[in-house]
Amino acid sequence: MLDRVVVERHKTYRSYYQIITQDIGASSLEAFWMSISFLLAAVAFQPAHTAMSDIFGRKLVLYVCCLFFVIGLVVFGTAESPTTIIIGRTIQGFGGGGLEALSEVILTDITTLKERPLYLGIMSFFWAGAAVAGPPIGGALAEYTTWRWLAWILLPFIGVALILIHPTLTLRQDRNSIMLKLTRVDWLGLLLSVSAATMVLFAITAGGQIFPWSSVQILTPLCLGIICTILFCYFETKTSSPMLSPEILATRTVTAAMFGALLHGIATWCMLYFAPLFFESVLLHTPIEAAVDGLSFGLTATPFAILTAFMIEFSRRYLWSIGIGWALATIGSGCLIALSSGTAVVPARALFIPAGIGLGMLYPSLAMPIQAGVHVDRAGTATGMLVFFRNLGSTIGVGVGSSIFTTQFQRNFGRANLEYSSFGMRNAQNAIDRIPGLRGLAVSPFVMQNLLQVYSDSFKAVCVFMTVVTGIGLLTTLFIKELSFETEEEGRQALDVRMDDLQS
C-alpha cells in the first residue's frame, strides 16, 4: 500500500514519468503506459487474487503476490528502456494489488465480526500512516534522488513482510488435492473479470488524456469492457462455483455500501491527486511545500479513520459514522470550490480539513455493513469486493478528474486568449506535465496571473465533480440499515492456533 501511495502521489508532484522519459527516452504513449501499468494490473487482478485465495489458501496466494511484487521492483529498478519499465510496473502491480486486498481479507478471516471494529482501527493506523508518509517521501524522491529509488526503497518493507508471514500466519487450510481445487476455479469468470476491468480502466484513464473520448481507441475497449462485464454477471449466476457469488449483493444494505466504497475511492483519490496540483500550479509551491500543504488532508483523515473505528467498537453502531462522514466530505468538497489564486496558504490548507475528516471516517465505516450483511463464510470474499470497488473508484477518480481538468483547462485557456507555445505546451494535455516549470516561466506578471487563473478555474471544476460524487454518497446512506455485528463465528481460513491456546 505504501508503494501505491508513493507512486500515485509522486506522479502528481513532478510528473514523475516525465522525468523517466527524459532519462531513458520514451514516447508520450510509452510514458502514459508507464504511469498506469501498475494501477491497471493492481485493480484488474484483485478479484482474481481473492477468488484464488478462497480455493488455494490465503497464505499461498500471499506468498505468490510477494514474489511478483519483488520481481516487479527489481525489473523496474534496473530497467533501461520504457518497455522494461512497463513490464516491471505491471508485474509489481499484479503483486501489489493482491497484497492490499489480501491484507484486509485475512483480517476478516482471523477476527470475529464482534471484535472487527477494533482491528479495523489498528489496520487504519497503518494504512493512514502510509498515506501520510507517501507525499513527503514522494516529494523528496522527486527533488533529490533518482527515480530508481522508487523501487529500492520498498525492498526492505517487503523483506520484513516475507520474514513475518511464515511464523505469524498459521491459517486453517483446505486439505483437498490440487487437481480438485483446480476444478473449482471459475476460469471463465476469471477471464471475463480481468478483461472487463482492464479495458474499462484503460478507456477511463486514457479518455481525454491520450485519445479523445469519441475516438475508436477509447470507444472500442470501453464497449468491449461493458460487454465483458455483462457476460461476467450473467455467467456468475449460472456456474456452480462462481468467482464472485451473487449472494453477496443480494441485500440492499450491502449493495449500497459497495456503491459507497466506489464513490469513496473516486472522491478520496481525486483529493489526493489534485490537492498538491492546486498548491503547485495555483500558489506556485515546490513539491516539498505541496507535500506539507497536503498534510492538512492526510493528518485529519488518518486519526479520524482510526478514531471512527474505535468509536464504532464502543458504540456498537456504524450508520451514524457513514452519514456524518459523507456529510463532512460533501461540505468539505464544496468548500474547496472557493479556492483561488488569491487564497492565502493557511486558509487554503484549512479548507481541506472537513473533507479529510469525512473521507477518513468512511474507511472503517463502509466495511461494517458489508461484513455484517453477509454470511461469515462469504465475509472474506465480500471484503475483497470492497477493496476492488474502492480501488476501481480510485482509478475512475483520477481518470475522470484528469479529463475534467483538461477539458476545463482547454476551455478557460481559449477564453483567456493565451498561446500554448508561450508556456512550452503543445495543448491542454500538457497542462499537468508543465506544472514543475511554472515557477521559472519568463512571462509578464499579467500573463502569469491569467495562467494561474486558468489553473485555478480548472481545479474548481474538479471540486464540483467531487462535491457531486460525495453528495451521491450521502444519499446512499438512506439505503443502508443498522445491522448487528455481535457474531463470534470465525471464517473458514481463521488462525489455526488461537492466542488463548498459546497462553495455556
N, C-alpha and C positions, 0 to 999 in steps of 0.2 A: 504493500500500500504506500510505503514511503516512496518507492520508485515512481508510482503513478503521480503522486503529488508533485515531486520534483520535476518530472518530465513535462507535465502539462503546464505548470506554472513557469518553468524555465522557458518554455516556448513563448510565453507571453512577455516575459521581461525583456528579452533581447533578440527575439526571433531566432531562437537557438539553432534551428535548422538552416537558417540563412548563414550563420557562422560556419556550420559544417559545409554548406555548399561552397562558400568561398575558400575553405581549407582544402577540400578534395575535388571540387568541381562537380557540379550537378545541374541538371536542367530544372526548370520550375516544376515540372511534373514529378521528377525524381525527389525533389525537396518536399513536395506535397506527400508523396508516399512515405517518405522518411518520418514525417510528422504524425501520420495517422496509423501507421502499421501496427504499432504497439497497442493502441486503443482498439482498433478493429479486431485484432486477434484476441485481446483480453475479453472483450464483451461477447463476441460471437461464440466463443467456446465455453463460456461459463455454464450454460445449461448442460452441456455435454459433460463437464467435469462433475457436476452434481449427480447427474444420472449414472455415470460410470462409478462414482464412489458409492452409490446405493448398491451396486451389484458386486464390485470388486473390493470394496472396503475403502474407507476414508484415508487410512494411513498409506496404503499403496499408492493411491492417486496423488496424495500429498507429496510423497517422495518423487513421483514422476514429474509433478509440477515444479518442485525444487530443482530437479535435474535440468529441465528445459529452461528454467529461469537462469541458472548458472551458465549453461551453454550459450544462451542468448546474450548474456552480459559479456562473455569472452569474445564472441563473434563481433558484437557491436564495438567493444573497446579496442579491438585490434584491426578494425575494418580500414581498408584503404580505397574503397570505391563506394559509390551510392548504392549499388546493388547489394553489396555485402552488408551495409548498414540496414537496409530494408529487411534483409533476411534475418539479421541478428535481432532487430526490434520485433519482428513477427514471432520468432521463437521465444523471445523474452515475454512478449505479451501473452502467448499461449500459456506459459507457466505462471506469469504474474496474475492473470485473471483467475486461474484456479486457486492460487494461494489466498486471494482475497475472499472468494466465495467459500472455500472450504474452512477458513478460519471461523466464519460465522455459522456454517453448517455443523461443524464439530462442536462448537459451543452449545448449539441447540441439542445435540445428541447427549452430551455428558452432563447436562443440567436438567433439573425438572422445571416445568413451567412455573411452578410456585416460586422457585428461587432465581429464575432467569433475569428479572429486572436488575438484581444486584450485579450479576455477571455482565449484563449489557452495559452497566455503568462502568465496570472495570475495563471492558473492551473499548468503550467510547473514549476512555482516557488515552489508550494507546493510539487509536485511530486519530483522535483530535490532536494528540501530540505530534503525529506525523504531519498533519495538515498545517500546524503552526510552524514546525521546523522547516517544511518544504520551501516556503517563499524565501526566507533569508539564505538558506543553503543554495537554492537555485540562483538567486541574485548574485551571491558571492562567486559561485562557479562561473557564471556568465561574465563577471567582471575580471576575475583574477587568474583563472586556470584554463586548461584545455578542455574541450568538450568530452574527451575520453574519460575524464573523472566521473562523468555521469554513470559510467559502468563500474569503475573500480571502487567507488565509494559505497556501493551496495554489497560487494562481495563479503565483507565481514558480517553483515547482518544475516545474510542467507547462510553463512557458515555456522553462526550460532544456532540458527533455527535447525539446521541439519543435525547438529550435535544433540539438541534437546529433544527432538522428536522421538527417538527410539526409547530412551529411559522414562519419559514422562507420559507418553501417549499410548497406553495399553487399552485398546478398544476391543469389544466383542466382535468376532469375525464370523462370516458365513463360511462354513467348512465344506460346502459343495465343491465339486470339481470345476476346473477352469472351463472345460467344454460345456458343462451345464450352464455356467454363468454366461458364456458367450451366446448361448441360445436365448438368453433373457434380454440381450441388448436390443433396443429398438433402433436398428440400423437405418431404416428409412426415416424415422423421426429425427435421428441424429443428423443425417444428410440434409434434410429439409430445413431444420432449425439453423444449422450453421450457414447454409446457402442463403436463407432468408435474411438473417441478421447481417451477413457480410454485404449483400447487395443493397439493402435498405440503408445501412450505416454509411456505405460509400456514397450513395446518392445524396444523403442528407449532409455529409461532410463536404463533398466536392461541389454541390449545387451552389451557384452564385459565387464560388471562390475560384475554381479551376475551369468549370464549364457553366454556361448559362443554364438556368433551371429548365428551359424549354428545349435544350439540346438533346440529341439522341443518346449522348454519353451519360446523361442523367436519367432521362425517362425510361430507357431500356432496363437498367439494373433496378430502378425503383419499381417498375411494373412487374418484373420477374420476381423481385423480392416479395411483393404483395401476393403474387400467385403462390409462391412457395409457402408463405405464411398461412394462406387459406388451406392449401393442401395439408400442411402440417396439422392444423387444427382439426381437419376432417379425419385424417388417418389416426390421430391420437385417440379419437373416440371409438375407433374400430379395432385397434390392436389389444391383445390380452395383457401386454406388459408395456404400457405407454411410457415414454421418456418423461413426460410431464403429465401427471394424472389430471384429467378434467375435474376430478372431485375437489381438487384444491380450490378452484374458483367457483365452487357450487353455491357459495353463500354471498349475499350482498356485502357483508362486512369485509370479508377477505378481498373480494374484487375491488371494492372502493379503496382499501388500504394499499393494494398493489398499484392501482392507478395513482394513488397519492405518492407512492415511492417513485414512480416515473416522473411525476411533476416535481417532486423534491430534488431529484437528480438534475432536472433541467434548470431549476432556479439556483441551486447551490453552485453548479459549475459555471453557469452564466456569471454569477457573482465572483467566483474565484478567478475566472478568466479575464473579466473586464474591469475589475477593481484596480489592479495595477496598471492596466491600459489607460484608465482615466488619469491617474496621477502622473504617469509618464508623458502622456500626449497633451493633456489639457493644462496641467500645472508644471510640466517640464521637469519632473523629478528624475533622478537617476534610478537605475534598477534597485540598488540597495535602499534608497529612500522610499521607493514604491513598496518594497518588501515590508518596511517598517510601517508605512501607511496602512497596508493591508492587514496588519495585526489587529486593527480595531474590529475587523470582522472575525478573524481567526481566534483571537483571545476572548471573544464573547461566545462564539459558537462552541468552543472547546469546553469551558466549565459548565455551560448550560446543558450540553449533551450529557455530561456526567451527572450534574445535579438533578436533571429530569429523571434519569434512570433510577436514582436513589429515592426521589420523591414518589415515583410510581411504586417502588418497593415498599415505601412507608404507607402510602395511601391506599394501595391495592386497587387503584383506578388508573386508567390511561386516557380516557376520552377527553378529559379536561386539558391535558398537555397537547393533544393533537389540535384542538380548537384554538388554544392560546398560541401555539407555535405558528399555525397558518395565519392567524390574525396579525401577529407581530411581523411575520415575513411579508405579508401584503402591505401593511402600513410602511414597513421599512423600505420595500422596493419602491413604493410610491414616493417616499421622501427623497429618494435618490434622483428623481426627475428634476429636483430643484438645483442639482449641482451644475455649475457653470465655470467658465474660466475666471470669473471674478470671485469665486468662493474661496475663503481663507482655508488654510490647511487644517486647522483644528476642527472647525465646523464640518469640513468635508469628511474627515475621519469619523466624527461623531455620527454622521448620517448613516454610516454602515452598521452601527451597533444594533438597532432594532432588528434588522434582517438577520444579523449574526445570531442574536438570541433566539429568534423564532426558528430559523433553519437548524440551529443546533439542537433545539428541543425535539425536533421531528426525527432525529436519528434513532433514538431508542423507542420513541412513542409509536411509530408506524410498524415496528416489528411486533408489538404485543398483540394487536387484534389479529394479525396473520397467524401467529403461533397459537393463540388461544382458539382460533376458529377452525383449526384442522385437527385431525386425529394425530395422536402422538407419533405414530409410525410415518406420517406424512410431514411432520414438522421440519425435518431436515431438508426435504425437497422444497417445501414452501419457503424456507429461509433462502435456499439457493435461488428461487424465483425472485424473491425480494431483492437480493443483491443484483441479479440480472436486470430487473426493471429499473433499479436505481442507477446502475451504470449505463443502461441504454438511455436513460434520461440525461445523463451527463454528456453523452455524445450528441444527442439531439440539442441540448442546451448550447454547447459550444458551436455546433454546426449551424443551427438556425440563428443563434445570436450573431455569429460572424456574418452570415448572409444579410441579416437585417442591418447590421452596422455598415457593411459595404454598400448596400443599396442606398441607405440614407446618406452615406458619405458622398456617393456619386451625385445624388440629387442636390445636396447642400453645396457641394463644390461648384456645380454649374451655376447655382444661384449667386454664389459669391464672385463669379466672373474670374476665377483663378485658373492658372495653367498648370497642368500636372508636371510639365518639364521644368518648371521653376523650382520644384521641390524634389527633383530626382525621381519622380514617379512616372510610370507608363499609363496607369489607370487607377481606378479606385481599389482594385485588388491588391495594390501595393501599399495601401494606407497603413495597415498594421505593421508590415515589414519596415516601413520607413520611420517608425516611431523612435528607434535608437538614435537616429541622426537629426531629430528635430531641434535639439538644443544647439547644434552647430550650424544651422541654416543662416546663410548670409542674405537676408532679406530685410526690407524696411519694417519698422515696428507695426505699421498699419497693416501690411500684408500678413505679417506673422499673427496679429490679433485675429484677422479674418480666418486664417487657417485653424487656429486654436478653437475658434467658434464653430467651425465645421466639425472638428473632432468632438467638441462638447455636445453639439446637437445630435450627432450620430450616436453618442453614448446614451443620450436621453431616450432615443428610440428603443435601445436595448432595455432600458429601465422600464419603459412602458410594457414591453414584452414580458419582463419578469413579473411585473405587477399583475398582468392578466393571468399568467401561469399560477402564481401564488393565490390569486383570488379564486380561481377554479379549484385549487387545492382546498381552500377554506370551505367551499361548497361540498366537497367530498365528505367532510365531517358529518354532514347530515345523514349519510348512508352507513355510517359505522356505529355499531352497537357496543355497549359496555358489556364485555364477556368476562366471566370468572376465569382467573388463572391460578386457581388453588390446586391444580392437578399435580400429583407427585410421581407420575409414571415417567420412566426413562425411555429414550429412544432405543432402537434396535442395535445401534452401534455405540452404546454407552461405555463408560470406563469398565474394564474387565475386573479391576480391583478398586473398591471404594476406599476412601480415606479412613473411614472408621475401622475397616478391616486391617489397614496398615497399622493403625494405632494400637489395636488389640494384639 
